[in-house]
C-alpha cells in the first residue's frame, strides 16, 4: 500500500509537470499560427497507450514515462524529421517564423514551470503556513549515527550553532545550508567548537551507506512490532513509551542500542509508560541486540511530551505573496548552487546525482497534499533549470542557437542543427544513464 501511495504521487506530479511544460510550448506556438503535429505525455516509442487527432495535432499518451514532448512543424528536434526539413519552408512552420516568436515558443515550457512553482509556493504558504522545530528548544542536541560524521568529529548531543557563520535558528536551516558547507560550529558541554568539512564531503556522504546527518533525538515510542520479532506476542501497544530497560533509564531512542548490545539473547525487564501509568513488561532481545520494535510517534506528539518546540506561522493571502516569492527565489538559488557543486569534480557531489528512483524516494509513503505540492514546486524548478542548460536537444540548447541568430543575424544551417541535435541527444542519454546508474549502484551496494 505504501508503494502504491508513493508511485501515485510520483506519477501524478510527473504528469502534471510534463503536461504544463509542453503546454508552455504549445500555447505560444498556436498563438503564432505554428502547426503542432503531436502533443504527448510520455514517449510513444513504437506505440501509444492512447492517441486522438484533433485538427492538425495528435494528442496522446506514450508508454515510456520518461518525459513528454510536442512536435512542432519545421523544427529539428528529438524526432530528427530531416525529410520535412528538406522540403521548402511553409508559412505554418517553426523555421518560417520571426526569431523573437521562435524564442518565445522555446522559452514557454520553462516559463510555465517557473510560474507554476511560484504559484504553488504562494498558495501553499497561505493554505498551510510554515511549521518548523526551534533549534534552541532541543535540550540535548542531535543524534549522530553516521560513521562519516563521527570520524569528522561530531558526537551525539552536539548542538549545531552555525554553518559557514550562518546561525541555525530552526532545524530546517541545517538542510538549507549544508550543501557547500566548509565548516560547522557546534556547542558541546557548554563550549564552542568548529569542525572543518573536507572539500569532497558531499561525495563521501553520497558514497556512504548511511546518509544521515543531524537527526532529532526522539523518545522510544512503540510504533509497530515486526511479525518476525521475538516480542510479537508481548503486551505492547502503539504509543507505549519505553522508560527503562534492565534498570537503565531511557530518554532517547538512540540510547537503546548501547544498552541492548550486551544483552543479546536475554529477557529483560522493561518499564513502559501507558496512559500516564508505568507498567513492567518482559521483552526478549534477539541475537542482533534488538527488540524487533519499529519506533513510532509524530513530531506533534513529541512536542507535547516536551522534546522540542514546534513553531508555526500562518499568513494572510497578501503576506503569502512575499513569503512564496522568497521561497521561490531561495529554491532557485539553492538548485543552481547544487548544479555548480555537481559540475565541480573536486566536491564529489556528482556521486549523489540520482534518477527516477531518487525522485520517487522524495515522496512520503502516506498521502499528504502539503508535501505533494511542495515537492512538485521543487521538481518544477528543477525541470525548468535543467531545461535551460545550453545542451542541444534541451530548450536551453535551442535558445542558445536562437540568441546566436539574433546577435549575428545568421541562422545556423539545418545540417549543423541536425548534428548538434544528435550530439545533444547522446549527452542527454549519457546523463540519464549516469543518474539512474547511480540509483542502481546505491541500491545494490549500499
FENBELVEN-V357809 format. One record per residue. N is the residue number from 1. RES is the residue in three letters. SS is DSSP state (A for helix, B for strand, O for the rest). Layout:
# FENBELVEN-V357809
[[N:RES:SS] [N:RES:SS]]
This chain:
# FENBELVEN-V357809
[[1:UNK:O] [2:UNK:A] [3:UNK:A] [4:UNK:A] [5:UNK:A] [6:UNK:A] [7:UNK:A] [8:UNK:A] [9:UNK:A] [10:UNK:A] [11:UNK:A] [12:UNK:A] [13:UNK:A] [14:UNK:A] [15:UNK:A] [16:UNK:A] [17:UNK:A] [18:UNK:A] [19:UNK:A] [20:UNK:A] [21:UNK:A] [22:UNK:A] [23:UNK:A] [24:UNK:A] [25:UNK:A] [26:UNK:A] [27:UNK:A] [28:UNK:A] [29:UNK:A] [30:UNK:A] [31:UNK:A] [32:UNK:O] [33:UNK:O] [34:UNK:O] [35:UNK:O] [36:UNK:B] [37:UNK:B] [38:UNK:B] [39:UNK:B] [40:UNK:B] [41:UNK:B] [42:UNK:B] [43:UNK:B] [44:UNK:B] [45:UNK:B] [46:UNK:B] [47:UNK:B] [48:UNK:B] [49:UNK:B] [50:UNK:B] [51:UNK:B] [52:UNK:B] [53:UNK:B] [54:UNK:B] [55:UNK:O] [56:UNK:O] [57:UNK:B] [58:UNK:B] [59:UNK:B] [60:UNK:B] [61:UNK:B] [62:UNK:B] [63:UNK:B] [64:UNK:B] [65:UNK:B] [66:UNK:B] [67:UNK:B] [68:UNK:B] [69:UNK:B] [70:UNK:B] [71:UNK:B] [72:UNK:B] [73:UNK:O] [74:UNK:O] [75:UNK:O] [76:UNK:O] [77:UNK:O] [78:UNK:O] [79:UNK:O] [80:UNK:O] [81:UNK:O] [82:UNK:A] [83:UNK:A] [84:UNK:A] [85:UNK:A] [86:UNK:O] [87:UNK:O] [88:UNK:O] [89:UNK:O] [90:UNK:O] [91:UNK:O] [92:UNK:O] [93:UNK:O] [94:UNK:A] [95:UNK:A] [96:UNK:A] [97:UNK:O] [98:UNK:O] [99:UNK:A] [100:UNK:A] [101:UNK:A] [102:UNK:A] [103:UNK:A] [104:UNK:A] [105:UNK:A] [106:UNK:A] [107:UNK:A] [108:UNK:A] [109:UNK:A] [110:UNK:A] [111:UNK:A] [112:UNK:A] [113:UNK:A] [114:UNK:A] [115:UNK:A] [116:UNK:A] [117:UNK:A] [118:UNK:A] [119:UNK:A] [120:UNK:A] [121:UNK:A] [122:UNK:A] [123:UNK:A] [124:UNK:A] [125:UNK:A] [126:UNK:A] [127:UNK:A] [128:UNK:A] [129:UNK:O] [130:UNK:B] [131:UNK:B] [132:UNK:B] [133:UNK:B] [134:UNK:B] [135:UNK:A] [136:UNK:A] [137:UNK:A] [138:UNK:O] [139:UNK:O] [140:UNK:O] [141:UNK:O] [142:UNK:B] [143:UNK:B] [144:UNK:O] [145:UNK:O] [146:UNK:O] [147:UNK:A] [148:UNK:A] [149:UNK:A] [150:UNK:A] [151:UNK:A] [152:UNK:A] [153:UNK:O] [154:UNK:O] [155:UNK:O] [156:UNK:O] [157:UNK:O] [158:UNK:O] [159:UNK:B] [160:UNK:B] [161:UNK:B] [162:UNK:B] [163:UNK:B] [164:UNK:O] [165:UNK:O] [166:UNK:B] [167:UNK:B] [168:UNK:O] [169:UNK:O] [170:UNK:B] [171:UNK:O] [172:UNK:A] [173:UNK:A] [174:UNK:A] [175:UNK:A] [176:UNK:A] [177:UNK:A] [178:UNK:O] [179:UNK:O] [180:UNK:O] [181:UNK:O] [182:UNK:O] [183:UNK:B] [184:UNK:B] [185:UNK:B] [186:UNK:B] [187:UNK:B] [188:UNK:B] [189:UNK:O] [190:UNK:O] [191:UNK:B] [192:UNK:B] [193:UNK:B] [194:UNK:B] [195:UNK:B] [196:UNK:B] [197:UNK:O] [198:UNK:O] [199:UNK:O] [200:UNK:O] [201:UNK:A] [202:UNK:A] [203:UNK:A] [204:UNK:A] [205:UNK:A] [206:UNK:A] [207:UNK:A] [208:UNK:O] [209:UNK:O] [210:UNK:O] [211:UNK:O] [212:UNK:O] [213:UNK:O] [214:UNK:O] [215:UNK:B] [216:UNK:B] [217:UNK:O] [218:UNK:O] [219:UNK:O] [220:UNK:O] [221:UNK:B] [222:UNK:B] [223:UNK:B] [224:UNK:B] [225:UNK:B] [226:UNK:O] [227:UNK:O] [228:UNK:O] [229:UNK:O] [230:UNK:O] [231:UNK:O] [232:UNK:O] [233:UNK:O] [234:UNK:O] [235:UNK:O] [236:UNK:O] [237:UNK:O] [238:UNK:O] [239:UNK:O] [240:UNK:O] [241:UNK:B] [242:UNK:B] [243:UNK:B] [244:UNK:B] [245:UNK:B] [246:UNK:O] [247:UNK:O] [248:UNK:B] [249:UNK:B] [250:UNK:O] [251:UNK:O] [252:UNK:O] [253:UNK:A] [254:UNK:A] [255:UNK:A] [256:UNK:A] [257:UNK:A] [258:UNK:A] [259:UNK:A] [260:UNK:A] [261:UNK:A] [262:UNK:O] [263:UNK:O] [264:UNK:O] [265:UNK:O] [266:UNK:O] [267:UNK:B] [268:UNK:B] [269:UNK:B] [270:UNK:B] [271:UNK:B] [272:UNK:B] [273:UNK:B] [274:UNK:B] [275:UNK:O] [276:UNK:O] [277:UNK:B] [278:UNK:B] [279:UNK:B] [280:UNK:B] [281:UNK:B] [282:UNK:B] [283:UNK:B] [284:UNK:B] [285:UNK:O] [286:UNK:O] [287:UNK:O] [288:UNK:O] [289:UNK:O] [290:UNK:O] [291:UNK:O] [292:UNK:O] [293:UNK:B] [294:UNK:B] [295:UNK:B] [296:UNK:O] [297:UNK:O] [298:UNK:O] [299:UNK:A] [300:UNK:A] [301:UNK:A] [302:UNK:A] [303:UNK:A] [304:UNK:A] [305:UNK:O] [306:UNK:O] [307:UNK:O] [308:UNK:O] [309:UNK:O] [310:UNK:B] [311:UNK:B] [312:UNK:B] [313:UNK:B] [314:UNK:O] [315:UNK:O] [316:UNK:O] [317:UNK:A] [318:UNK:A] [319:UNK:A] [320:UNK:A] [321:UNK:A] [322:UNK:A] [323:UNK:A] [324:UNK:A] [325:UNK:A] [326:UNK:A] [327:UNK:A] [328:UNK:A] [329:UNK:A] [330:UNK:A] [331:UNK:A] [332:UNK:A] [333:UNK:A] [334:UNK:A] [335:UNK:A] [336:UNK:A] [337:UNK:A] [338:UNK:A] [339:UNK:A] [340:UNK:A] [341:UNK:A] [342:UNK:A] [343:UNK:O] [344:UNK:O] [345:UNK:A] [346:UNK:A] [347:UNK:A] [348:UNK:O] [349:UNK:A] [350:UNK:A] [351:UNK:A] [352:UNK:A] [353:UNK:O] [354:UNK:O] [355:UNK:O] [356:UNK:A] [357:UNK:A] [358:UNK:A] [359:UNK:A] [360:UNK:A] [361:UNK:A] [362:UNK:A] [363:UNK:O] [364:UNK:O] [365:UNK:O] [366:UNK:O] [367:UNK:O] [368:UNK:O] [369:UNK:A] [370:UNK:A] [371:UNK:A] [372:UNK:A] [373:UNK:A] [374:UNK:A] [375:UNK:A] [376:UNK:A] [377:UNK:A] [378:UNK:A] [379:UNK:A] [380:UNK:A] [381:UNK:A] [382:UNK:A] [383:UNK:A] [384:UNK:A] [385:UNK:A] [386:UNK:A] [387:UNK:A] [388:UNK:O] [389:UNK:O] [390:UNK:O] [391:UNK:O] [392:UNK:O] [393:UNK:O] [394:UNK:O] [395:UNK:A] [396:UNK:A] [397:UNK:A] [398:UNK:A] [399:UNK:A] [400:UNK:A] [401:UNK:A] [402:UNK:A] [403:UNK:A] [404:UNK:A] [405:UNK:A] [406:UNK:A] [407:UNK:A] [408:UNK:A] [409:UNK:O] [410:UNK:O] [411:UNK:O] [412:UNK:O] [413:UNK:O] [414:UNK:A] [415:UNK:A] [416:UNK:A] [417:UNK:A] [418:UNK:A] [419:UNK:A] [420:UNK:A] [421:UNK:A] [422:UNK:A] [423:UNK:A] [424:UNK:A] [425:UNK:A] [426:UNK:A] [427:UNK:A] [428:UNK:A] [429:UNK:A] [430:UNK:A] [431:UNK:A] [432:UNK:A] [433:UNK:A] [434:UNK:A] [435:UNK:A] [436:UNK:A] [437:UNK:A] [438:UNK:A] [439:UNK:A] [440:UNK:A] [441:UNK:A] [442:UNK:A] [443:UNK:A] [444:UNK:A] [445:UNK:A] [446:UNK:O]]
